[in-house]
Amino acid sequence: MGDPDAGTQVLISTIDYNEYVGRIGVGKVDNGCVKVGQDVVIMNHHDPDRQVRTRVSKLYEFDGLAKKEVTEAGIGSIVAISGIDNLKIGDTLCFIEAPNAIPFQKISEPTISMNFIVNDSPLAGQEGKYVTSRHLRDRLYRELNTDVSLRVEDTETTETFKVSGRGELHLSVLIETMRREGYEFAVSKAEVIYHEDEAGHRLEPMERCYVDVPEEFAGSVIQKLGERKGEMLNMGAGSGGTTRLEFSIPARGLIGYRGEFMTDTKGNGVMNTIFDGYAPYKGDISYRHQGSLIAFESGEAVTYGLFNAQERGVLFIGPGDKVYAGMVIGSSGKTEDVEVNVCKTKHLTNTRSSGSDDALRLVPPRIMSLEQCIEFIDTDELLEVTPEHLRIRKRILDPTARKRAGIAAKQRAQG
């Protein structure tokens, strides 16, 4: 029950958007009643100094999934209110005579950022419907109308946009939605957002990680999270013969780990995380121990070239797939990158030799999901996203320029 002395109170808990009427706030009438044409004050429990006077111009109630326009709604009703700019989740529409904001859980700030970049690969523009920087910018800023945890910033170049969210899953949902809508673009590796304290020391976002695994896999999980700067806080017996582990770990330590976790626990592990504030920087973390197999030239992958390349590592492509120079076509068994020519055909002669005409057997390629691709890419790589394909590539496609950039990066790190 509400407080009868508080007058009208409507707590906005969801934001919708319509191109014709603009932003729509959806919430419950906690006190009194709200009417069309009524003057109200917008307040927020977490920002008491913000008080905006406005008027309710359109009011809707829900009939199943549809909205029906009404002139007033009473206590307990779920309503949609349009015509009010800058309405946010957590805002309270209050009676002017007795403005009083309803307490609401504060929306978490972003902790992870990625760069969304106009696709400039040799295969750009062949599959996507929306490919230009204007298309990309308009779509990202339109997402801000309904996603309150997302942040979009312009960068120094017009072809790159910094997008920040509440984790890899948050951003991967946006990426998958956009590719299904026909957008084509590239994204960089996810990076955490650092803060600084008053003394200028770097702070990083921390996560409280809860893991339930069968006992035989607990050692592997403890080792892997320890390598990623995780600190074990608690260990005990869980339900059904499992072991429950509790860690405090940097958010960047979880980037790329979920796929590894499922492999290490043979799909029997359950991991949940929650934001646990900011803490001093925990030190450098090594993300990937394998290099990449990189296509040497542009063309179409053939069986003979793939057969020779599969000895170097795990392939991501099969015969007939289009490739270009600088595209990552597999994971190397070594720590350094290896260039391979998967477009190479067998040199034909009129001489037959024993065993030369035996069928070449290829290992089935590893087909990765969007989340697995985001986890796999390194800092010098990009993920090319189109409605039909996910391709991993090097930022610098030219092998000579890429080698020079690698040498310069090593010199900067040493100096």
C-alpha positions as CSV (number, residue, x, y, z in Angstrom):
1,M,0.0,0.0,0.0
2,G,1.2,3.6,-0.7
3,D,1.4,6.6,1.5
4,P,-1.9,8.6,1.3
5,D,-0.1,11.8,2.2
6,A,2.4,11.5,-0.7
7,G,-0.2,12.5,-3.4
8,T,0.3,11.2,-6.9
9,Q,3.4,8.9,-7.3
10,V,4.3,7.0,-10.5
11,L,7.6,5.1,-10.4
12,I,9.1,4.6,-13.9
13,S,10.6,1.1,-14.1
14,T,10.9,0.6,-17.9
15,I,11.6,2.9,-20.9
16,D,10.1,2.3,-24.3
17,Y,10.5,4.4,-27.4
18,N,8.3,5.2,-30.4
19,E,9.4,7.2,-33.5
20,Y,6.1,9.1,-33.5
21,V,5.7,10.0,-29.8
22,G,9.3,9.7,-28.5
23,R,10.2,8.4,-25.2
24,I,7.6,6.4,-23.2
25,G,7.9,5.7,-19.5
26,V,6.2,2.6,-18.1
27,G,5.6,2.2,-14.4
28,K,3.1,1.6,-11.6
29,V,0.9,4.1,-9.9
30,D,2.0,3.8,-6.3
31,N,-0.2,6.5,-4.8
32,G,-3.2,8.6,-5.8
33,C,-4.2,8.7,-9.5
34,V,-2.6,10.3,-12.6
35,K,-4.7,12.1,-15.2
36,V,-4.1,13.5,-18.7
37,G,-3.2,17.2,-18.5
38,Q,-2.1,16.9,-14.9
39,D,1.0,18.9,-13.8
40,V,3.7,16.8,-12.1
41,V,7.2,17.0,-10.9
42,I,9.9,14.5,-12.0
43,M,12.2,13.5,-9.2
44,N,14.9,10.8,-8.6
45,H,15.8,9.2,-5.3
46,H,19.5,9.2,-6.3
47,D,19.5,12.8,-7.5
48,P,17.4,14.9,-5.1
49,D,18.4,18.2,-6.6
50,R,16.8,17.3,-9.9
51,Q,13.2,18.5,-10.0
52,V,11.6,19.0,-13.4
53,R,8.1,20.3,-13.7
54,T,6.1,18.9,-16.7
55,R,2.6,17.8,-17.8
56,V,1.1,14.4,-18.6
57,S,0.1,14.7,-22.3
58,K,-0.7,11.0,-23.1
59,L,-1.7,8.2,-20.8
60,Y,-2.1,4.5,-21.7
61,E,-3.0,1.3,-19.8
62,F,-2.2,-2.2,-21.1
63,D,-4.7,-4.6,-22.5
64,G,-2.7,-7.8,-23.0
65,L,0.3,-6.7,-25.2
66,A,-1.5,-3.7,-26.6
67,K,-1.8,-0.2,-25.2
68,K,-5.2,1.6,-24.9
69,E,-5.4,5.3,-24.3
70,V,-7.1,6.4,-21.1
71,T,-7.8,9.8,-19.4
72,E,-6.8,8.7,-15.9
73,A,-5.5,5.7,-13.9
74,G,-5.7,4.8,-10.3
75,I,-3.4,3.3,-7.7
76,G,-2.0,-0.1,-8.6
77,S,-2.4,0.4,-12.4
78,I,0.5,-0.2,-14.8
79,V,0.6,2.8,-17.1
80,A,2.6,4.2,-20.0
81,I,3.2,7.9,-20.2
82,S,4.5,9.7,-23.3
83,G,5.3,13.2,-24.2
84,I,7.9,13.7,-21.4
85,D,11.5,14.2,-22.6
86,N,14.5,12.9,-20.7
87,L,12.5,10.5,-18.6
88,K,14.7,7.8,-17.0
89,I,14.3,4.5,-15.2
90,G,14.0,5.3,-11.4
91,D,12.3,8.6,-11.9
92,T,9.1,9.3,-9.9
93,L,6.3,11.5,-11.2
94,C,5.1,13.3,-8.1
95,F,2.2,15.5,-7.1
96,I,3.3,19.1,-7.2
97,E,2.0,20.0,-3.7
98,A,3.9,17.1,-2.1
99,P,6.9,16.0,-4.2
100,N,8.5,12.8,-2.8
101,A,10.7,10.4,-4.8
102,I,10.2,6.6,-4.3
103,P,13.5,4.8,-3.5
104,F,14.8,2.7,-6.4
105,Q,17.8,0.5,-7.1
106,K,20.5,2.6,-8.8
107,I,21.2,1.5,-12.4
108,S,24.8,0.1,-12.6
109,E,27.4,2.0,-14.5
110,P,29.1,0.4,-17.5
111,T,32.3,-1.6,-16.8
112,I,33.2,-2.9,-20.3
113,S,33.8,-1.0,-23.5
114,M,34.3,-2.0,-27.2
115,N,34.9,0.0,-30.3
116,F,32.3,-0.3,-33.1
117,I,34.0,0.4,-36.4
118,V,32.9,0.8,-40.0
119,N,33.9,-2.4,-41.8
120,D,36.8,-1.8,-44.2
121,S,37.8,-5.3,-45.1
122,P,38.1,-6.5,-48.7
123,L,34.7,-8.2,-48.4
124,A,33.0,-5.1,-46.9
125,G,29.5,-4.2,-48.2
126,Q,28.7,-7.6,-49.9
127,E,26.3,-8.9,-47.3
128,G,25.1,-6.0,-45.1
129,K,22.2,-3.6,-45.8
130,Y,23.5,-0.8,-43.5
131,V,27.3,-0.3,-43.8
132,T,28.1,3.4,-43.6
133,S,29.3,5.4,-40.5
134,R,26.0,7.4,-40.6
135,H,24.0,4.2,-40.4
136,L,26.1,2.8,-37.6
137,R,26.0,6.1,-35.6
138,D,22.2,6.5,-35.9
139,R,21.6,2.9,-34.8
140,L,23.8,3.1,-31.8
141,Y,22.4,6.4,-30.6
142,R,18.9,5.1,-31.2
143,E,19.6,2.2,-28.8
144,L,20.2,4.8,-26.0
145,N,16.5,5.6,-26.0
146,T,15.6,2.2,-24.5
147,D,18.9,0.8,-23.0
148,V,19.7,2.9,-19.9
149,S,22.9,1.0,-19.0
150,L,24.5,1.7,-22.4
151,R,26.9,4.6,-23.2
152,V,27.9,5.6,-26.8
153,E,30.7,8.1,-27.4
154,D,32.1,9.6,-30.6
155,T,35.9,9.2,-31.1
156,E,38.5,11.2,-32.9
157,T,37.6,9.4,-36.2
158,T,34.2,9.5,-37.7
159,E,34.3,5.7,-38.4
160,T,34.8,4.5,-34.8
161,F,32.4,4.7,-31.8
162,K,33.1,3.7,-28.3
163,V,30.2,1.7,-26.8
164,S,30.2,0.9,-23.1
165,G,28.0,-1.6,-21.3
166,R,27.6,-3.9,-18.3
167,G,29.6,-6.8,-19.5
168,E,30.3,-8.9,-22.6
169,L,26.8,-10.4,-22.6
170,H,25.2,-6.9,-22.6
171,L,27.3,-5.8,-25.7
172,S,27.0,-9.2,-27.5
173,V,23.2,-9.0,-27.4
174,L,23.4,-5.5,-29.1
175,I,25.8,-6.9,-31.7
176,E,23.6,-9.9,-32.5
177,T,20.5,-7.7,-32.7
178,M,22.2,-5.3,-35.1
179,R,23.5,-8.0,-37.4
180,R,20.0,-9.5,-37.6
181,E,18.7,-6.1,-38.6
182,G,21.1,-6.0,-41.6
183,Y,24.0,-4.0,-40.1
184,E,27.6,-4.7,-41.1
185,F,30.5,-3.5,-38.9
186,A,33.6,-4.5,-37.0
187,V,34.2,-4.6,-33.2
188,S,37.4,-4.6,-31.1
189,K,38.3,-6.6,-28.1
190,A,36.4,-5.8,-25.0
191,E,38.3,-3.6,-22.5
192,V,37.4,-2.6,-18.9
193,I,36.7,1.0,-17.9
194,Y,39.2,2.2,-15.3
195,H,38.7,4.9,-12.7
196,E,41.2,6.9,-10.6
197,D,41.1,7.6,-6.9
198,E,42.0,11.0,-5.3
199,A,45.7,10.1,-5.2
200,G,45.7,9.3,-8.9
201,H,46.0,5.5,-8.5
202,R,44.2,3.3,-11.1
203,L,41.1,1.5,-9.9
204,E,39.4,-1.3,-11.9
205,P,35.9,-2.9,-11.7
206,M,35.7,-6.0,-9.6
207,E,33.2,-8.9,-9.8
208,R,32.0,-11.3,-7.1
209,C,32.0,-14.7,-8.8
210,Y,30.1,-17.7,-7.5
211,V,31.0,-21.1,-9.0
212,D,29.2,-24.4,-8.5
213,V,31.2,-27.3,-9.9
214,P,31.6,-31.1,-9.3
215,E,34.4,-31.7,-6.9
216,E,36.8,-33.2,-9.5
217,F,36.8,-29.9,-11.5
218,A,37.3,-27.5,-8.6
219,G,41.1,-27.6,-8.8
220,S,41.1,-26.6,-12.4
221,V,38.7,-23.7,-11.8
222,I,40.7,-22.5,-8.8
223,Q,43.9,-22.6,-10.9
224,K,42.4,-20.8,-13.9
225,L,40.8,-18.0,-11.9
226,G,44.0,-17.6,-9.8
227,E,45.9,-17.0,-13.1
228,R,43.4,-14.3,-13.9
229,K,44.0,-12.5,-10.6
230,G,41.0,-14.0,-8.8
231,E,41.1,-14.2,-5.0
232,M,39.2,-17.1,-3.4
233,L,37.1,-15.9,-0.5
234,N,35.2,-19.0,0.4
235,M,34.9,-22.7,-0.4
236,G,32.2,-25.1,0.8
237,A,29.9,-28.0,-0.1
238,G,27.1,-27.1,-2.4
239,S,23.9,-29.0,-3.2
240,G,23.9,-32.3,-5.2
241,G,27.6,-33.2,-4.4
242,T,29.0,-30.0,-5.9
243,T,31.6,-27.6,-4.5
244,R,30.7,-23.9,-4.2
245,L,33.6,-21.5,-4.7
246,E,33.4,-17.7,-4.1
247,F,36.0,-15.4,-5.7
248,S,36.7,-11.7,-5.9
249,I,38.1,-11.2,-9.4
250,P,38.8,-8.2,-11.8
251,A,36.1,-7.8,-14.5
252,R,38.8,-8.1,-17.1
253,G,39.8,-11.5,-15.7
254,L,36.5,-12.9,-16.8
255,I,36.8,-11.7,-20.4
256,G,37.2,-14.8,-22.5
257,Y,36.9,-17.3,-19.6
258,R,33.3,-18.5,-19.9
259,G,34.0,-20.8,-22.9
260,E,37.1,-22.1,-21.2
261,F,35.1,-22.7,-18.0
262,M,32.5,-24.8,-19.8
263,T,35.3,-26.9,-21.4
264,D,37.2,-27.4,-18.1
265,T,34.0,-28.5,-16.3
266,K,32.6,-30.6,-19.2
267,G,29.5,-28.4,-19.2
268,N,28.7,-29.3,-15.6
269,G,29.7,-26.0,-14.0
270,V,27.5,-23.0,-13.2
271,M,29.0,-19.5,-12.8
272,N,27.3,-16.4,-11.7
273,T,28.8,-12.9,-11.2
274,I,27.7,-9.6,-9.7
275,F,29.4,-6.2,-9.7
276,D,31.4,-5.7,-6.5
277,G,32.7,-2.1,-6.8
278,Y,36.1,-0.7,-7.7
279,A,39.5,-1.8,-6.3
280,P,43.2,-1.0,-6.9
281,Y,44.6,-2.4,-10.2
282,K,45.6,-6.1,-9.7
283,G,48.4,-6.3,-12.3
284,D,48.7,-7.5,-15.9
285,I,46.8,-10.6,-17.1
286,S,47.8,-12.9,-20.0
287,Y,44.6,-13.6,-22.0
288,R,45.6,-15.9,-24.8
289,H,48.4,-18.4,-25.0
290,Q,47.9,-19.4,-28.7
291,G,48.7,-17.3,-31.8
292,S,46.5,-17.0,-34.9
293,L,46.7,-18.7,-38.3
294,I,46.5,-15.9,-40.8
295,A,45.6,-16.1,-44.5
296,F,48.5,-15.2,-46.7
297,E,46.5,-14.1,-49.8
298,S,43.0,-13.3,-50.9
299,G,40.8,-15.9,-52.7
300,E,38.8,-19.0,-52.0
301,A,39.9,-21.7,-49.5
302,V,40.6,-25.0,-51.2
303,T,41.0,-28.5,-49.8
304,Y,44.7,-28.9,-50.7
305,G,45.6,-25.6,-48.9
306,L,43.5,-26.4,-45.9
307,F,45.0,-29.9,-45.6
308,N,48.5,-28.5,-45.3
309,A,47.3,-25.7,-42.9
310,Q,45.4,-28.0,-40.5
311,E,48.8,-29.4,-39.2
312,R,49.5,-25.9,-37.8
313,G,46.5,-25.7,-35.6
314,V,42.7,-25.6,-35.4
315,L,40.9,-24.2,-38.5
316,F,37.8,-21.9,-38.4
317,I,36.9,-22.2,-42.1
318,G,36.2,-24.9,-44.7
319,P,36.6,-25.4,-48.4
320,G,34.9,-22.8,-50.6
321,D,35.0,-20.1,-47.9
322,K,36.2,-16.6,-49.0
323,V,39.3,-15.3,-47.3
324,Y,41.5,-12.3,-47.7
325,A,45.1,-11.4,-46.7
326,G,45.2,-10.7,-42.9
327,M,42.1,-12.7,-42.1
328,V,42.4,-15.1,-39.1
329,I,41.4,-18.5,-40.4
330,G,42.4,-20.6,-37.3
331,S,44.1,-20.9,-33.9
332,S,47.8,-21.7,-34.0
333,G,49.4,-24.4,-31.8
334,K,52.3,-22.0,-31.1
335,T,52.3,-18.7,-29.2
336,E,53.2,-16.6,-32.3
337,D,51.1,-15.9,-35.3
338,V,51.6,-18.1,-38.4
339,E,50.8,-17.1,-42.0
340,V,49.4,-19.9,-44.2
341,N,48.2,-20.1,-47.8
342,V,44.8,-21.9,-47.8
343,C,44.2,-20.8,-51.4
344,K,47.1,-22.9,-52.7
345,T,46.2,-25.5,-55.2
346,K,48.0,-28.7,-56.0
347,H,50.6,-28.4,-58.8
348,L,49.4,-30.8,-61.5
349,T,51.7,-33.0,-63.6
350,N,51.1,-35.8,-66.1
351,T,52.9,-38.2,-63.8
352,R,51.1,-40.4,-61.2
353,S,52.8,-41.6,-58.1
354,S,51.6,-44.1,-55.5
355,G,49.3,-42.6,-52.9
356,S,49.2,-39.1,-54.5
357,D,45.6,-39.4,-55.6
358,D,44.3,-40.6,-52.2
359,A,41.4,-38.4,-50.9
360,L,42.6,-35.6,-48.6
361,R,40.9,-35.8,-45.2
362,L,40.1,-32.5,-43.5
363,V,39.3,-32.1,-39.8
364,P,35.9,-30.4,-39.5
365,P,36.4,-26.7,-38.8
366,R,35.6,-25.1,-35.5
367,I,32.5,-23.0,-36.0
368,M,32.5,-20.3,-33.3
369,S,29.5,-18.4,-31.9
370,L,29.4,-14.6,-31.5
371,E,30.4,-14.9,-27.8
372,Q,33.2,-17.3,-28.6
373,C,34.6,-14.9,-31.3
374,I,34.4,-12.0,-28.9
375,E,36.3,-14.0,-26.3
376,F,38.9,-15.2,-28.8
377,I,40.0,-12.0,-30.5
378,D,43.2,-10.3,-29.2
379,T,44.0,-6.6,-28.8
380,D,45.5,-6.4,-32.4
381,E,42.5,-8.1,-34.0
382,L,38.9,-7.2,-34.9
383,L,35.7,-9.2,-35.3
384,E,34.0,-8.5,-38.6
385,V,30.2,-8.8,-38.1
386,T,27.8,-9.2,-41.1
387,P,24.3,-10.6,-41.3
388,E,25.7,-13.9,-42.7
389,H,29.2,-14.3,-41.4
390,L,31.5,-13.7,-38.4
391,R,35.1,-13.2,-39.5
392,I,38.1,-12.5,-37.3
393,R,40.9,-10.4,-38.9
394,K,44.0,-8.5,-37.9
395,R,43.6,-4.7,-37.5
396,I,46.5,-4.2,-39.9
397,L,45.9,-6.4,-43.0
398,D,49.2,-5.8,-44.7
399,P,51.8,-8.3,-43.3
400,T,54.8,-5.8,-43.6
401,A,53.0,-3.0,-41.9
402,R,51.7,-5.5,-39.2
403,K,55.2,-6.7,-38.5
404,R,56.5,-3.1,-38.2
405,A,53.7,-2.2,-35.8
406,G,54.5,-5.3,-33.7
407,I,58.2,-4.4,-33.4
408,A,57.2,-0.8,-32.4
409,A,54.8,-2.1,-29.8
410,K,57.5,-4.3,-28.2
411,Q,60.0,-1.4,-28.1
412,R,57.4,0.8,-26.4
413,A,56.7,-1.9,-23.8
414,Q,60.4,-2.4,-23.1
415,G,61.2,1.4,-23.0
